[in-house]
Amino acid sequence: MSVISDLISQQVKAAAGNVAIPTNVKEQVLGGLSESILGSLTKTATQPGGVDIVKNLLTGKANAATSPVTELAGKLFAGNILSKLNLGQQTNNALTGLIPTVLSKASGFVKDQDGDGDVDINDIIIALTGKKQGGAGILGAATSILGGFLKKK
């Protein structure tokens, strides 16, 4: 099984092919875009009501263009990457505009991964990390995911 981070990374590279990104910052931009999307998914999943938001987005029940996950990913990308690179408003808009496209490609990615017959927090954790959680529980898993994301900053 592929982890959602791999899917997002592949979709970011594919979608960014139509945007003129200076060669010297291309990897930073693509990596930052992927990290912002994953960070948004992770951050949203750990907030009250966030599991349902992520679940609805990743199972195709919510529109990526209007999702709070997309909005947060745009803010993270603008604040952590674009604000430091001075690529110009047109390029910034084009790059930020890729976020809903990438998230819509991830729609339908989360399925019943743990074999319990439904899509729940455990399935989202497996999709985000690629690992089944042992006895750590939901809070431990969510904390672990968020901690991993924050270490990258």
Order of alpha helices (4+ residues) and beta strands (2+ residues): alpha-alpha-alpha-alpha-alpha-alpha-alpha-alpha
